[in-house]
Amino acid sequence: MGGRFVRSGSNNIRQLLERRSLDSHHISIETHLLSNQNQQTYARSLLLNYNRHRVVVSEKLQQQWRRSYCSSTSTSVLTSKKNGFVGWYMGLIESRPILTKSITSGLIYTAADSTSQMVTPTSSEFSYDWIRTLRMAGYGMIVMGPALHCWFNFVSKILPKTDILNTMKKILLGQTVFGPIMTTLFFSANAGVQGENAAQIVARLKRDLLPTFKNGLLYWPMCDFITFKFIPVRLQPLISNSFAYLWTIYITYMASLEKASPSSISVKKPQLIASQ
């Protein structure tokens, strides 16, 4: 009887302990779940605050951009109204530099060729050659305008200073690199468009290049000195094209000369005079 009572008491104690362990396990699980829920709730609140902050910042940035855009637009409009054509042209230089410089070069070549045809007629009966003017305008727009833009930007990067020494270096580069290349290209392209073959183009270059280079040395160094020394880079093609107006009158005249015969451009061998 006593043994049964002891066994039943131990069983009750064991069951009680198991229930307590289960209850403590359930409590730990519930506590863990609650902590996870709290963490998730905190993370959601952080995410919501971040999204709200991002929306506020983006709205502020958009407002600032609108204000700056409107102010810059109004400033450019006021500047263009104040300066007239100069302000309008400067705006185009800033927004579309290559296109603006190309059109400017094409217009200058057109005006220069028209002046060249009127000043130096190639025949007694003057007849304006529109095809020639179209050739010159196309060369100025397609070739010379972009070439001047790239050249002046390149020179300003390798020689950024505007002191006398760097200015003289820029002039030397122009007279030894850019000038000869562009003059050769001008004569060759113009002759090729007119239908001259390779031998005639070579003969023209032999006849016309050296006199053109010599005359260029008399004209361009002073023009380049003014351009490189005193003019901002973005306006240098415009000033160079302005100087090129007189020069283009000359080279369009040279390019309009008659075709050079390859046989006429030959090196004459010295003849030995027989002694009597």
C-alpha positions as a Markdown table, in Angstrom:
| # | Residue | x | y | z |
|---|---|---|---|---|
| 1 | Met | 0.0 | 0.0 | 0.0 |
| 2 | Gly | 2.8 | 2.3 | 1.0 |
| 3 | Gly | 4.7 | 1.4 | -2.2 |
| 4 | Arg | 1.8 | 2.2 | -4.4 |
| 5 | Phe | 1.4 | 5.6 | -2.8 |
| 6 | Val | 5.1 | 6.3 | -3.3 |
| 7 | Arg | 4.9 | 5.3 | -7.0 |
| 8 | Ser | 1.8 | 7.3 | -7.7 |
| 9 | Gly | 3.4 | 10.3 | -6.0 |
| 10 | Ser | 6.5 | 10.0 | -8.1 |
| 11 | Asn | 4.5 | 9.7 | -11.3 |
| 12 | Asn | 2.5 | 12.8 | -10.3 |
| 13 | Ile | 5.7 | 14.7 | -9.7 |
| 14 | Arg | 7.1 | 13.6 | -13.0 |
| 15 | Gln | 4.0 | 14.7 | -14.9 |
| 16 | Leu | 4.1 | 18.0 | -13.1 |
| 17 | Leu | 7.7 | 18.5 | -14.1 |
| 18 | Glu | 7.0 | 17.6 | -17.8 |
| 19 | Arg | 4.0 | 20.0 | -17.8 |
| 20 | Arg | 6.2 | 22.8 | -16.4 |
| 21 | Ser | 9.0 | 22.1 | -19.0 |
| 22 | Leu | 6.4 | 22.1 | -21.8 |
| 23 | Asp | 4.9 | 25.4 | -20.5 |
| 24 | Ser | 8.4 | 26.9 | -20.3 |
| 25 | His | 9.1 | 25.7 | -23.8 |
| 26 | His | 5.9 | 27.2 | -25.1 |
| 27 | Ile | 6.7 | 30.4 | -23.3 |
| 28 | Ser | 10.2 | 30.6 | -24.9 |
| 29 | Ile | 8.6 | 29.9 | -28.3 |
| 30 | Glu | 6.0 | 32.6 | -27.8 |
| 31 | Thr | 8.7 | 35.0 | -26.6 |
| 32 | His | 10.8 | 34.3 | -29.7 |
| 33 | Leu | 7.9 | 34.8 | -32.0 |
| 34 | Leu | 7.0 | 38.1 | -30.3 |
| 35 | Ser | 10.7 | 39.2 | -30.6 |
| 36 | Asn | 10.6 | 38.3 | -34.3 |
| 37 | Gln | 7.3 | 40.2 | -34.8 |
| 38 | Asn | 8.8 | 43.2 | -33.0 |
| 39 | Gln | 11.9 | 43.1 | -35.2 |
| 40 | Gln | 9.7 | 42.8 | -38.3 |
| 41 | Thr | 7.5 | 45.7 | -37.1 |
| 42 | Tyr | 10.7 | 47.8 | -36.5 |
| 43 | Ala | 12.1 | 47.0 | -39.9 |
| 44 | Arg | 8.8 | 47.9 | -41.5 |
| 45 | Ser | 8.8 | 51.2 | -39.7 |
| 46 | Leu | 12.4 | 51.9 | -40.8 |
| 47 | Leu | 11.5 | 51.1 | -44.4 |
| 48 | Leu | 8.4 | 53.3 | -44.3 |
| 49 | Asn | 10.5 | 56.2 | -42.8 |
| 50 | Tyr | 13.2 | 55.7 | -45.5 |
| 51 | Asn | 10.6 | 55.7 | -48.3 |
| 52 | Arg | 9.0 | 58.9 | -46.9 |
| 53 | His | 12.4 | 60.5 | -46.6 |
| 54 | Arg | 13.3 | 59.5 | -50.1 |
| 55 | Val | 10.1 | 61.0 | -51.5 |
| 56 | Val | 10.6 | 64.2 | -49.6 |
| 57 | Val | 14.2 | 64.5 | -50.9 |
| 58 | Ser | 13.3 | 63.8 | -54.5 |
| 59 | Glu | 10.5 | 66.4 | -54.3 |
| 60 | Lys | 13.0 | 68.9 | -53.0 |
| 61 | Leu | 15.5 | 68.1 | -55.7 |
| 62 | Gln | 12.9 | 68.4 | -58.4 |
| 63 | Gln | 11.9 | 71.8 | -57.0 |
| 64 | Gln | 15.5 | 73.0 | -56.9 |
| 65 | Trp | 16.1 | 71.7 | -60.5 |
| 66 | Arg | 12.9 | 73.5 | -61.7 |
| 67 | Arg | 14.1 | 76.7 | -60.0 |
| 68 | Ser | 17.6 | 76.5 | -61.4 |
| 69 | Tyr | 16.3 | 75.6 | -64.9 |
| 70 | Cys | 13.9 | 78.4 | -64.9 |
| 71 | Ser | 16.5 | 80.8 | -63.6 |
| 72 | Ser | 19.1 | 79.7 | -66.2 |
| 73 | Thr | 16.5 | 79.9 | -69.0 |
| 74 | Ser | 15.4 | 83.3 | -67.9 |
| 75 | Thr | 19.0 | 84.4 | -67.6 |
| 76 | Ser | 19.8 | 83.2 | -71.1 |
| 77 | Val | 16.7 | 84.9 | -72.5 |
| 78 | Leu | 17.6 | 88.1 | -70.7 |
| 79 | Thr | 21.2 | 87.9 | -71.9 |
| 80 | Ser | 20.1 | 87.2 | -75.5 |
| 81 | Lys | 17.7 | 90.1 | -75.4 |
| 82 | Lys | 20.4 | 92.3 | -73.8 |
| 83 | Asn | 23.2 | 91.4 | -76.2 |
| 84 | Gly | 21.1 | 90.7 | -79.3 |
| 85 | Phe | 22.7 | 88.7 | -82.0 |
| 86 | Val | 25.9 | 88.1 | -79.9 |
| 87 | Gly | 23.9 | 86.6 | -77.0 |
| 88 | Trp | 21.9 | 84.4 | -79.4 |
| 89 | Tyr | 25.0 | 83.2 | -81.1 |
| 90 | Met | 26.8 | 82.5 | -77.8 |
| 91 | Gly | 23.8 | 80.4 | -76.7 |
| 92 | Leu | 24.1 | 78.4 | -79.8 |
| 93 | Ile | 27.8 | 77.9 | -79.3 |
| 94 | Glu | 27.2 | 76.6 | -75.8 |
| 95 | Ser | 24.3 | 74.3 | -76.8 |
| 96 | Arg | 25.3 | 73.0 | -80.3 |
| 97 | Pro | 29.0 | 73.9 | -80.7 |
| 98 | Ile | 29.9 | 71.7 | -83.7 |
| 99 | Leu | 26.8 | 72.4 | -85.7 |
| 100 | Thr | 27.0 | 76.2 | -85.1 |
| 101 | Lys | 30.7 | 76.3 | -86.0 |
| 102 | Ser | 30.1 | 74.2 | -89.1 |
| 103 | Ile | 27.2 | 76.5 | -90.4 |
| 104 | Thr | 29.3 | 79.6 | -89.6 |
| 105 | Ser | 32.3 | 78.2 | -91.6 |
| 106 | Gly | 30.0 | 77.3 | -94.5 |
| 107 | Leu | 28.6 | 80.8 | -94.5 |
| 108 | Ile | 32.0 | 82.4 | -94.4 |
| 109 | Tyr | 33.3 | 80.2 | -97.3 |
| 110 | Thr | 30.2 | 81.1 | -99.3 |
| 111 | Ala | 30.8 | 84.9 | -98.8 |
| 112 | Ala | 34.5 | 84.5 | -99.4 |
| 113 | Asp | 34.0 | 82.6 | -102.7 |
| 114 | Ser | 31.4 | 85.1 | -103.9 |
| 115 | Thr | 33.8 | 88.0 | -103.2 |
| 116 | Ser | 36.6 | 86.1 | -104.9 |
| 117 | Gln | 34.5 | 85.6 | -108.0 |
| 118 | Met | 33.6 | 89.3 | -108.2 |
| 119 | Val | 37.1 | 90.6 | -107.4 |
| 120 | Thr | 39.1 | 88.1 | -109.5 |
| 121 | Pro | 37.1 | 87.0 | -112.5 |
| 122 | Thr | 38.7 | 84.2 | -114.4 |
| 123 | Ser | 37.5 | 85.4 | -117.8 |
| 124 | Ser | 36.6 | 88.6 | -119.6 |
| 125 | Glu | 32.9 | 87.7 | -119.6 |
| 126 | Phe | 31.9 | 87.4 | -116.0 |
| 127 | Ser | 29.5 | 84.6 | -115.2 |
| 128 | Tyr | 28.8 | 83.7 | -111.6 |
| 129 | Asp | 29.7 | 80.0 | -110.9 |
| 130 | Trp | 27.1 | 78.8 | -108.4 |
| 131 | Ile | 28.5 | 75.3 | -108.5 |
| 132 | Arg | 31.9 | 76.6 | -107.3 |
| 133 | Thr | 30.2 | 78.5 | -104.4 |
| 134 | Leu | 28.3 | 75.3 | -103.5 |
| 135 | Arg | 31.6 | 73.4 | -103.4 |
| 136 | Met | 33.2 | 75.9 | -101.2 |
| 137 | Ala | 30.2 | 76.1 | -98.8 |
| 138 | Gly | 30.1 | 72.3 | -98.5 |
| 139 | Tyr | 33.8 | 72.2 | -97.7 |
| 140 | Gly | 33.5 | 74.9 | -95.1 |
| 141 | Met | 30.5 | 73.2 | -93.5 |
| 142 | Ile | 31.4 | 69.6 | -93.7 |
| 143 | Val | 35.2 | 69.7 | -93.3 |
| 144 | Met | 36.6 | 73.0 | -92.1 |
| 145 | Gly | 34.0 | 73.8 | -89.3 |
| 146 | Pro | 34.4 | 70.5 | -87.4 |
| 147 | Ala | 38.1 | 70.5 | -88.1 |
| 148 | Leu | 38.5 | 73.9 | -86.5 |
| 149 | His | 36.4 | 72.9 | -83.5 |
| 150 | Cys | 38.5 | 69.7 | -82.9 |
| 151 | Trp | 41.8 | 71.5 | -83.5 |
| 152 | Phe | 41.3 | 74.4 | -81.1 |
| 153 | Asn | 40.0 | 72.1 | -78.4 |
| 154 | Phe | 43.0 | 69.8 | -78.9 |
| 155 | Val | 45.6 | 72.6 | -78.8 |
| 156 | Ser | 43.9 | 74.1 | -75.7 |
| 157 | Lys | 44.3 | 70.7 | -73.9 |
| 158 | Ile | 47.9 | 70.1 | -74.7 |
| 159 | Leu | 48.9 | 73.8 | -74.3 |
| 160 | Pro | 46.3 | 75.3 | -71.8 |
| 161 | Lys | 48.3 | 78.4 | -70.9 |
| 162 | Thr | 48.1 | 81.7 | -72.9 |
| 163 | Asp | 51.5 | 83.1 | -72.2 |
| 164 | Ile | 53.8 | 84.2 | -75.0 |
| 165 | Leu | 55.8 | 80.9 | -75.1 |
| 166 | Asn | 52.7 | 78.7 | -75.3 |
| 167 | Thr | 51.1 | 81.0 | -77.8 |
| 168 | Met | 54.2 | 80.8 | -80.0 |
| 169 | Lys | 54.1 | 77.0 | -79.7 |
| 170 | Lys | 50.4 | 77.0 | -80.8 |
| 171 | Ile | 51.3 | 79.2 | -83.8 |
| 172 | Leu | 54.1 | 76.8 | -84.8 |
| 173 | Leu | 51.8 | 73.8 | -84.6 |
| 174 | Gly | 49.3 | 75.6 | -86.7 |
| 175 | Gln | 51.8 | 76.5 | -89.4 |
| 176 | Thr | 53.5 | 73.2 | -89.5 |
| 177 | Val | 50.7 | 70.7 | -88.9 |
| 178 | Phe | 47.1 | 72.0 | -89.2 |
| 179 | Gly | 47.7 | 74.5 | -92.0 |
| 180 | Pro | 49.6 | 72.3 | -94.5 |
| 181 | Ile | 47.2 | 69.4 | -93.9 |
| 182 | Met | 44.0 | 71.4 | -94.4 |
| 183 | Thr | 45.5 | 73.3 | -97.4 |
| 184 | Thr | 46.5 | 70.0 | -99.1 |
| 185 | Leu | 43.1 | 68.5 | -98.3 |
| 186 | Phe | 41.3 | 71.6 | -99.7 |
| 187 | Phe | 43.1 | 71.6 | -103.0 |
| 188 | Ser | 42.8 | 67.8 | -103.4 |
| 189 | Ala | 39.1 | 67.7 | -102.5 |
| 190 | Asn | 38.2 | 70.6 | -104.7 |
| 191 | Ala | 40.1 | 69.2 | -107.6 |
| 192 | Gly | 38.6 | 65.7 | -107.1 |
| 193 | Val | 35.1 | 67.1 | -107.1 |
| 194 | Gln | 35.8 | 68.9 | -110.3 |
| 195 | Gly | 36.7 | 65.5 | -111.9 |
| 196 | Glu | 40.5 | 65.7 | -112.0 |
| 197 | Asn | 42.4 | 62.5 | -111.8 |
| 198 | Ala | 45.2 | 61.6 | -109.4 |
| 199 | Ala | 48.0 | 62.8 | -111.8 |
| 200 | Gln | 46.3 | 66.1 | -112.3 |
| 201 | Ile | 45.7 | 66.6 | -108.5 |
| 202 | Val | 49.4 | 65.9 | -107.8 |
| 203 | Ala | 50.4 | 68.3 | -110.5 |
| 204 | Arg | 48.1 | 71.0 | -109.0 |
| 205 | Leu | 49.6 | 70.4 | -105.6 |
| 206 | Lys | 53.1 | 70.8 | -107.0 |
| 207 | Arg | 52.1 | 74.0 | -108.7 |
| 208 | Asp | 50.0 | 75.7 | -106.0 |
| 209 | Leu | 51.0 | 74.4 | -102.6 |
| 210 | Leu | 54.3 | 76.1 | -102.2 |
| 211 | Pro | 53.1 | 79.6 | -103.2 |
| 212 | Thr | 50.1 | 79.1 | -100.9 |
| 213 | Phe | 52.3 | 78.1 | -97.9 |
| 214 | Lys | 54.6 | 81.1 | -98.5 |
| 215 | Asn | 51.7 | 83.5 | -98.5 |
| 216 | Gly | 50.2 | 81.8 | -95.5 |
| 217 | Leu | 53.3 | 82.5 | -93.5 |
| 218 | Leu | 52.9 | 86.2 | -94.2 |
| 219 | Tyr | 49.2 | 86.2 | -93.1 |
| 220 | Trp | 48.4 | 83.6 | -90.5 |
| 221 | Pro | 51.0 | 84.0 | -87.7 |
| 222 | Met | 49.6 | 87.4 | -86.6 |
| 223 | Cys | 46.0 | 86.1 | -86.9 |
| 224 | Asp | 46.9 | 83.0 | -84.8 |
| 225 | Phe | 48.6 | 85.1 | -82.2 |
| 226 | Ile | 45.5 | 87.2 | -81.7 |
| 227 | Thr | 43.3 | 84.1 | -81.6 |
| 228 | Phe | 45.3 | 82.1 | -79.2 |
| 229 | Lys | 46.4 | 84.9 | -76.9 |
| 230 | Phe | 43.2 | 86.9 | -76.4 |
| 231 | Ile | 40.2 | 84.8 | -77.5 |
| 232 | Pro | 38.4 | 82.1 | -75.4 |
| 233 | Val | 38.6 | 78.6 | -76.8 |
| 234 | Arg | 34.8 | 78.4 | -77.6 |
| 235 | Leu | 35.1 | 81.5 | -79.7 |
| 236 | Gln | 38.4 | 80.8 | -81.4 |
| 237 | Pro | 36.8 | 79.0 | -84.4 |
| 238 | Leu | 34.6 | 82.0 | -85.0 |
| 239 | Ile | 37.6 | 84.5 | -84.9 |
| 240 | Ser | 39.7 | 82.1 | -87.0 |
| 241 | Asn | 36.9 | 81.9 | -89.6 |
| 242 | Ser | 36.6 | 85.7 | -89.6 |
| 243 | Phe | 40.3 | 85.9 | -90.4 |
| 244 | Ala | 39.9 | 83.2 | -92.9 |
| 245 | Tyr | 37.5 | 85.3 | -94.9 |
| 246 | Leu | 40.3 | 87.2 | -96.6 |
| 247 | Trp | 42.4 | 84.1 | -96.8 |
| 248 | Thr | 39.5 | 82.1 | -98.4 |
| 249 | Ile | 39.2 | 84.7 | -101.1 |
| 250 | Tyr | 42.8 | 83.9 | -102.0 |
| 251 | Ile | 42.7 | 80.1 | -101.8 |
| 252 | Thr | 39.3 | 79.8 | -103.6 |
| 253 | Tyr | 40.9 | 81.8 | -106.4 |
| 254 | Met | 43.9 | 79.5 | -106.4 |
| 255 | Ala | 41.6 | 76.5 | -106.4 |
| 256 | Ser | 39.7 | 77.8 | -109.4 |
| 257 | Leu | 42.8 | 78.1 | -111.6 |
| 258 | Glu | 43.0 | 75.9 | -114.7 |
| 259 | Lys | 44.0 | 72.3 | -114.4 |
| 260 | Ala | 47.7 | 71.7 | -114.1 |
| 261 | Ser | 49.1 | 69.4 | -116.8 |
| 262 | Pro | 51.3 | 66.7 | -115.4 |
| 263 | Ser | 53.7 | 67.1 | -118.3 |
| 264 | Ser | 54.1 | 70.8 | -117.6 |
| 265 | Ile | 55.1 | 70.2 | -113.9 |
| 266 | Ser | 58.4 | 68.3 | -114.6 |
| 267 | Val | 61.8 | 68.8 | -113.4 |
| 268 | Lys | 64.0 | 70.2 | -116.2 |
| 269 | Lys | 67.3 | 68.5 | -116.5 |
| 270 | Pro | 70.3 | 70.8 | -116.8 |
| 271 | Gln | 71.7 | 70.8 | -120.3 |
| 272 | Leu | 75.4 | 70.7 | -120.9 |
| 273 | Ile | 76.7 | 73.3 | -123.2 |
| 274 | Ala | 79.2 | 71.8 | -125.6 |
| 275 | Ser | 82.4 | 73.7 | -125.7 |
| 276 | Gln | 83.2 | 75.2 | -129.1 |
